Amino acid sequence: MEIFNINRRRFLQGASASLALTALGARGMDIINPLKTLRVGLIGTGWYGKSDLFRLIQVAPVEVVALCDVDKNMLTAAGQLVSQRQKSGKTPRLYGDYRKMLSENEMDIVLIGTPDHWHAMQAIDAVKAGAHVYVQKPISVDVMEGEAMVAAARKYKKVVQVGTQRKSTPHLIDAKKNIVDAGLLGKISHVEMCCYFSMRANGNPPVQPVPDFLDYGMWTGPAPMRPYDGLPHIRWWRTFNEYGNGIMGDMCVHMFDTVRWMLKLGWPTRISSTGGIYVQKEGKSNISDTQSAIFEYPELNCVWQHRTWGTPNNPDYPWSFTLYGEKGTLWASTMQYDFIPQGKGEKIHKDVVYEKEKYPEDIKEERIELNAAPATRLHMLDFLSAIDNSTRPVADIEEGHISTASCILANLSMKTGRPIVYDPQKREIVGDREANGLLVRPYRKPWIHPDPNRV
């Protein structure tokens, strides 16, 4: 399917990240030479679902034809916002059940911004319906969901881009090219990754009636049914393992995925993790507040640490990764990077790129992450280029699966108290029957867990 003429990888080769952003800032319409208007649908119209959609609208000629959400109030408000943002001014068709949306609309692209426990089923159903998919991270809540998503993308020959947009973050593209690939670090044999944000919702709200505008059964879907204790949107659902994989699944996946991309790493040879709820015991939350993990590679350990209490070890890099090389050290985050050479040499610092003047509508957008907006726009362009050229995007579903599954396996190591060795060819954990039984989470009836052998 011809959409536009741009090959992002060729474009970024030989061009600095700042030049990439300069080109992008010329407005997507000026650089992609559109040949058709794309029909787009969004499942999950909350904060980040809308944010992804609005970045796509900014860089490509699209017609948003359908929106889906189980919260009628959120859905209606999203429909109004989309009508104001898209060129046609039309309000998309609104749905409470994504399956009906997929069956009643022919769409080129489906964006998925629902909670983690819905990603696998919705992405697989969307590619079966003929759409290319942009799915938020982490891609799954268990390992076999991810295996099934990769299998479906390949079987139906669809592009599936994962929302790990650090790979499209301008200053991190610059760090990869001009620090890592240029050899300024020398041999890298240790990586540290961390998150010290106090982001673990930990309240004790009472059980209450489900409001009439929310389909709580559909929101819960294949996950276990918890007593309703308030709207689950934004942070509340993430504080429960029923719907995701805690801080490990939410925040480590970004940093680990970026490190793998920078260092050209595949599956870890072994994963181990320890942690638990050590400090914040007073609330309902059941995700760890303290956790360490080691992702092992030959002559390289990638170490993760998170705490949702206390202070960060480096206030300038509270959510970040650090590459330790024989010639120097690279600190990097979503906001900046710093290269510190070993001995004599020049320190290098780069900050995040903003595009407030080029995209003034960003400033008025509720809850927007202004630092992430340029990265998401580039990520959308990469996604569209992969569709146009029948290639794999920079955050292809298989790469998203490796990063997501590795974080899930770290949680399984913490749960079992043993290191994990995963064989991706056999789709099994080596020599551990108990741990193998945890590769699939039971689904709540009548939902059926996807099978990678029969997608």
C-alpha angles and dihedrals in degrees: 000000000000112000109150141338112252133106105203096198093052088044093054094043107096092005125099121236089250091057089049090055092045089057093045091049089060083079122264093259091063097052107035101054093216119223099182141011113253121227108224137189130189126208111197113028098198128115103302097030090062091042092056091046094050091050089053091049089054096057107032141039102257139160112208101215102172143020128191132197136145091222106079094197093052091044094052092048091049091052090055093048093049092051088056094047104042122080097238093054090221124143111235121237109270125224138180094197118054092205091063090047091054094046096048100044134056105218134180093201135023120194117204118205101156126123116288097261090065100046100090100048094043095047093048093047091048095054089046087054089056102260132128110234138222106192127184122240139291090047096205147007095227135030098247092054087059093047089052092050092054091047092050094049091052096042095050093036095233131148112242116187120191121217094243090124095169084095087063096042107121100222091045091050085053092049092051093049102037102031111024103028091038089061098240091137096047114202111003113210104158134044128183123196127181150168121198100169118135090232103130107113105217111171133136105226115172124251108264142173116285110250116244093241093061126074095208094177091057092043089055093044112155094356124096113278110249122193107267111255103164139312108325095209126125110002106351099080092047091064091070128073089214089080106029146347103278125239089331092060095038105042110012091057090065096050096039091048090051092049091049090051094048094047098035093240127165128188116345114247091225137003129201132173143175131187146097143168102319104153115008099062100139102083140058096263114120100185120103119271092195126035141154127192137180122208106195128211130166106293090347134089122192107201125197127196130177134177125174090198135052125025133307120258088235115027090202091057109036092149109029152100130247124205114204113203133174090249101040150325131266120204112191139173140155088277106044149332135231126197114200114189123217107251116334120010143092122292115226125208129182129178132210116275119239126194102195094135094046093046106029091168087071091069093060096045114112115246093353117163097226092190091056098044097084090047092051091049091053089045090054091049090051089050092051092046090054090052092048094048099034090239134127118269125237090259097039117178092252092057090045089051094052092050095043096044092048090057091047090050089052088057090049089052090052090049097048096036091230137102116260127224111188123198107205093190093057093030092227143110108250116248098346117104094178094052091046088059088061096058089089124047115212113252123225111248135292090023115094123215113239116251116216089213094054111033 
